[in-house]
Amino acid sequence: MSGADNQQERLDGYIAGYVDGEGCFAVAVNRNPSCRSGYQLVPEFHVSQNGDRSQVLSVIRERFGGCGYIKPNGRKDRALVYVVRRREHLLEHVIPFFERTPLMSSKQEDFGKFAAIVRSMALGHHRTASGFSRLLDEALSMNGNGRFRSVRWKELLEPSRILRDCTPNAKNDAFAKIQSELHGDMQS
């Protein structure tokens, strides 16, 4: 069997294998003062490659309909990274691709959580304190069970005594509600 369909299947298998080794499904948590909680969930798919072999990133980008972008991984790093962050691109291109062509490693579990988070966000679940808390908890459980991320976010979400005592307002009240939900989940 050697038709266009077979070539597409081989390319898709290659991409899935490549992402299994060099890719990541992650949900960053960024400070954003325009959000009720002061924080924002940012789902991201990315895959990296050394700059002198970056043509594979272009092939992956093309296979995903040209969405996303390729950028340097860092100032001192010679690697490039292909990144997709726009929710509609994740929903229309990235997630369906990996549902059709699953990963072979434990990274498949992270993909499943990632897909569920992106879909929940598309439904607006992240806009409520309880929904945000649930999605944050799920995001922190990804990529190595969030051992280090959970501890770091627990520390970051703990308000300083100065802020807690001196700046009561609606945003801090919403933030306090999210914190109490998070701390309740983390202690159980």
Order of alpha helices (4+ residues) and beta strands (2+ residues): alpha-beta-beta-alpha-beta-beta-alpha-alpha-alpha-alpha-alpha-alpha-alpha
